[in-house]
Amino acid sequence: MTTFTSSLPDDLLDKLAKASSNLKMPKNKIIERALNIYLEQLDRAAYEKSYKRMANDPDMIAMAEEGMADYFELLKEFDKE
């Protein structure tokens, strides 16, 4: 594991110390968990943004519609069996 040094505002460090005491968990573990959650939220936000961008892209809509036509044809073949 790599060591990382950073500065935080005093009020935030006080909150961290209280949380650490209440949870009986080391401060670095709280920071690690919080950072993981935050980074996951950033990934989700980027994913959502890309979907919204695709929803307004005529080429992407056309590709999706073409794919749906193929999918329906496969379903029809499956129903015949």
Z-matrix of the N, CA and C atoms (Angstrom, degrees):
N
C 1 1.447
C 2 1.523 1 108.50
N 3 1.309 2 116.34 1 137.97
C 4 1.450 3 122.69 2 -178.98
C 5 1.525 4 110.29 3 -89.83
N 6 1.313 5 116.44 4 143.47
C 7 1.458 6 121.52 5 176.43
C 8 1.517 7 109.49 6 -87.72
N 9 1.333 8 115.35 7 138.28
C 10 1.455 9 122.35 8 -179.35
C 11 1.528 10 107.80 9 -129.75
N 12 1.301 11 116.92 10 131.46
C 13 1.457 12 121.72 11 179.27
C 14 1.521 13 109.14 12 -115.06
N 15 1.339 14 115.64 13 135.71
C 16 1.453 15 120.36 14 -179.12
C 17 1.526 16 109.73 15 -149.02
N 18 1.312 17 115.43 16 164.36
C 19 1.461 18 121.53 17 175.07
C 20 1.512 19 109.04 18 -109.06
N 21 1.331 20 116.29 19 142.08
C 22 1.457 21 122.09 20 177.15
C 23 1.520 22 108.56 21 -132.55
N 24 1.323 23 116.79 22 153.52
C 25 1.460 24 119.56 23 176.70
C 26 1.529 25 110.99 24 -60.71
N 27 1.330 26 115.92 25 148.43
C 28 1.472 27 120.56 26 -177.01
C 29 1.519 28 112.77 27 -56.92
N 30 1.347 29 117.73 28 -42.51
C 31 1.464 30 119.82 29 -178.64
C 32 1.527 31 111.61 30 -63.47
N 33 1.318 32 116.74 31 -35.94
C 34 1.455 33 120.49 32 178.25
C 35 1.529 34 110.69 33 -69.84
N 36 1.308 35 116.69 34 -38.83
C 37 1.469 36 120.07 35 176.97
C 38 1.522 37 110.88 36 -65.44
N 39 1.339 38 117.16 37 -35.88
C 40 1.465 39 120.03 38 176.33
C 41 1.525 40 110.67 39 -64.05
N 42 1.321 41 116.83 40 -44.70
C 43 1.471 42 120.65 41 177.50
C 44 1.521 43 111.13 42 -61.46
N 45 1.322 44 115.73 43 -40.24
C 46 1.459 45 120.75 44 178.83
C 47 1.518 46 111.08 45 -63.86
N 48 1.320 47 116.64 46 -43.10
C 49 1.466 48 120.85 47 179.03
C 50 1.528 49 110.84 48 -62.90
N 51 1.328 50 117.36 49 -41.48
C 52 1.471 51 120.97 50 178.42
C 53 1.520 52 110.96 51 -65.00
N 54 1.331 53 115.99 52 -44.33
C 55 1.470 54 119.74 53 178.83
C 56 1.523 55 110.26 54 -62.80
N 57 1.295 56 116.40 55 -40.94
C 58 1.460 57 121.47 56 179.61
C 59 1.526 58 110.49 57 -60.85
N 60 1.312 59 116.05 58 -43.25
C 61 1.458 60 121.08 59 179.36
C 62 1.526 61 111.04 60 -67.34
N 63 1.331 62 116.51 61 -46.79
C 64 1.471 63 120.61 62 -178.70
C 65 1.520 64 112.45 63 -64.13
N 66 1.299 65 116.02 64 -39.96
C 67 1.472 66 120.72 65 -177.34
C 68 1.520 67 113.11 66 -87.56
N 69 1.342 68 114.77 67 -9.21
C 70 1.479 69 120.15 68 -175.36
C 71 1.531 70 109.75 69 52.73
N 72 1.324 71 113.29 70 48.97
C 73 1.459 72 121.21 71 -177.67
C 74 1.527 73 107.77 72 -133.65
N 75 1.329 74 117.56 73 138.80
C 76 1.467 75 119.19 74 177.80
C 77 1.525 76 112.20 75 -59.96
N 78 1.302 77 116.20 76 146.05
C 79 1.465 78 121.73 77 -179.40
C 80 1.524 79 111.79 78 -57.28
N 81 1.326 80 116.67 79 -39.83
C 82 1.467 81 118.25 80 -178.39
C 83 1.532 82 111.82 81 -63.94
N 84 1.338 83 117.62 82 -31.27
C 85 1.469 84 120.45 83 178.60
C 86 1.526 85 110.49 84 -71.95
N 87 1.334 86 116.57 85 -37.46
C 88 1.459 87 119.81 86 177.03
C 89 1.525 88 109.57 87 -63.98
N 90 1.316 89 116.36 88 -45.36
C 91 1.471 90 120.83 89 178.55
C 92 1.525 91 110.35 90 -61.98
N 93 1.322 92 116.60 91 -42.56
C 94 1.469 93 120.66 92 -179.92
C 95 1.526 94 110.77 93 -60.58
N 96 1.337 95 116.59 94 -47.32
C 97 1.467 96 120.29 95 -179.77
C 98 1.528 97 111.03 96 -64.36
N 99 1.320 98 116.12 97 -43.75
C 100 1.466 99 120.06 98 -179.42
C 101 1.523 100 110.89 99 -63.05
N 102 1.309 101 117.07 100 -41.75
C 103 1.457 102 120.68 101 -179.86
C 104 1.520 103 110.98 102 -66.75
N 105 1.318 104 117.47 103 -40.30
C 106 1.467 105 120.33 104 176.27
C 107 1.521 106 111.42 105 -60.28
N 108 1.338 107 116.77 106 -44.65
C 109 1.465 108 120.84 107 178.98
C 110 1.521 109 109.93 108 -62.11
N 111 1.319 110 116.44 109 -45.65
C 112 1.464 111 120.58 110 -178.58
C 113 1.529 112 111.22 111 -62.07
N 114 1.322 113 116.97 112 -44.98
C 115 1.465 114 120.10 113 -179.45
C 116 1.522 115 111.66 114 -65.49
N 117 1.341 116 117.37 115 -35.26
C 118 1.462 117 120.43 116 175.26
C 119 1.526 118 110.44 117 -63.99
N 120 1.328 119 116.93 118 -39.74
C 121 1.460 120 120.50 119 178.18
C 122 1.525 121 111.09 120 -65.02
N 123 1.314 122 117.32 121 -38.25
C 124 1.461 123 120.42 122 176.25
C 125 1.521 124 110.96 123 -62.39
N 126 1.338 125 116.69 124 -42.71
C 127 1.466 126 120.80 125 177.61
C 128 1.522 127 110.89 126 -61.39
N 129 1.332 128 116.27 127 -44.03
C 130 1.468 129 119.89 128 179.39
C 131 1.519 130 111.12 129 -63.41
N 132 1.320 131 116.09 130 -40.90
C 133 1.467 132 119.72 131 179.79
C 134 1.526 133 110.59 132 -63.85
N 135 1.332 134 116.96 133 -40.53
C 136 1.470 135 120.49 134 178.24
C 137 1.526 136 110.48 135 -66.03
N 138 1.323 137 116.95 136 -39.85
C 139 1.458 138 122.25 137 178.42
C 140 1.530 139 110.06 138 -62.79
N 141 1.338 140 115.70 139 -45.82
C 142 1.463 141 120.61 140 179.05
C 143 1.532 142 111.06 141 -62.94
N 144 1.317 143 115.78 142 -41.30
C 145 1.464 144 120.14 143 179.23
C 146 1.526 145 110.73 144 -62.24
N 147 1.335 146 116.77 145 -40.24
C 148 1.460 147 119.64 146 -179.95
C 149 1.532 148 110.76 147 -66.12
N 150 1.333 149 117.65 148 -37.07
C 151 1.460 150 120.28 149 177.56
C 152 1.521 151 111.05 150 -66.67
N 153 1.330 152 116.41 151 -40.78
C 154 1.460 153 119.43 152 178.41
C 155 1.525 154 110.48 153 -64.32
N 156 1.321 155 116.37 154 -38.67
C 157 1.467 156 120.86 155 178.18
C 158 1.525 157 109.79 156 -64.93
N 159 1.331 158 116.67 157 -41.65
C 160 1.464 159 120.52 158 179.59
C 161 1.518 160 111.56 159 -65.98
N 162 1.332 161 116.55 160 -32.98
C 163 1.460 162 120.31 161 -178.25
C 164 1.521 163 111.72 162 -63.92
N 165 1.324 164 116.86 163 -22.31
C 166 1.461 165 121.03 164 179.71
C 167 1.526 166 112.91 165 -103.71
N 168 1.304 167 117.02 166 7.01
C 169 1.461 168 121.54 167 -177.64
C 170 1.533 169 109.05 168 -99.02
N 171 1.318 170 117.87 169 111.36
C 172 1.477 171 120.47 170 -177.26
C 173 1.527 172 113.36 171 -58.18
N 174 1.319 173 117.47 172 -35.55
C 175 1.468 174 119.88 173 179.35
C 176 1.519 175 111.04 174 -65.97
N 177 1.328 176 117.07 175 -41.02
C 178 1.466 177 120.32 176 179.41
C 179 1.526 178 110.98 177 -67.27
N 180 1.311 179 115.79 178 -39.04
C 181 1.471 180 119.93 179 178.51
C 182 1.525 181 109.57 180 -63.85
N 183 1.307 182 117.15 181 -43.15
C 184 1.466 183 120.91 182 179.29
C 185 1.528 184 110.58 183 -62.45
N 186 1.333 185 116.93 184 -43.13
C 187 1.473 186 120.17 185 178.65
C 188 1.523 187 110.59 186 -61.96
N 189 1.340 188 116.69 187 -42.62
C 190 1.463 189 120.33 188 -179.99
C 191 1.524 190 110.63 189 -64.01
N 192 1.318 191 116.59 190 -41.65
C 193 1.465 192 120.01 191 179.62
C 194 1.518 193 111.39 192 -66.05
N 195 1.323 194 117.23 193 -38.45
C 196 1.470 195 120.15 194 176.57
C 197 1.516 196 110.04 195 -63.45
N 198 1.315 197 115.91 196 -41.06
C 199 1.465 198 120.29 197 178.71
C 200 1.514 199 111.61 198 -64.00
N 201 1.334 200 117.72 199 -36.16
C 202 1.462 201 121.17 200 179.09
C 203 1.522 202 110.33 201 -67.08
N 204 1.320 203 117.41 202 -37.70
C 205 1.468 204 120.23 203 178.42
C 206 1.532 205 109.55 204 -61.92
N 207 1.322 206 116.57 205 -44.71
C 208 1.469 207 120.05 206 177.52
C 209 1.529 208 110.76 207 -61.76
N 210 1.320 209 116.55 208 -40.85
C 211 1.462 210 121.78 209 -179.64
C 212 1.525 211 110.54 210 -62.60
N 213 1.325 212 117.03 211 -43.54
C 214 1.460 213 120.16 212 178.82
C 215 1.522 214 111.39 213 -64.19
N 216 1.322 215 117.53 214 -36.74
C 217 1.460 216 120.50 215 176.57
C 218 1.532 217 110.61 216 -63.12
N 219 1.319 218 116.81 217 -41.38
C 220 1.465 219 120.61 218 176.93
C 221 1.509 220 111.46 219 -62.84
N 222 1.337 221 116.93 220 -40.05
C 223 1.463 222 120.51 221 178.00
C 224 1.531 223 111.24 222 -63.98
N 225 1.317 224 116.81 223 -39.63
C 226 1.456 225 120.83 224 178.09
C 227 1.520 226 110.38 225 -61.78
N 228 1.321 227 116.84 226 -43.49
C 229 1.469 228 120.96 227 178.35
C 230 1.526 229 110.32 228 -63.58
N 231 1.315 230 116.11 229 -39.42
C 232 1.467 231 120.59 230 -179.73
C 233 1.514 232 110.65 231 -65.43
N 234 1.343 233 117.18 232 -38.57
C 235 1.463 234 120.95 233 179.85
C 236 1.514 235 112.26 234 -66.03
N 237 1.344 236 117.98 235 -28.28
C 238 1.465 237 122.15 236 -179.45
C 239 1.524 238 111.99 237 -70.70
N 240 1.312 239 115.63 238 -24.86
C 241 1.485 240 119.13 239 -175.86
C 242 1.481 241 113.45 240 -73.92
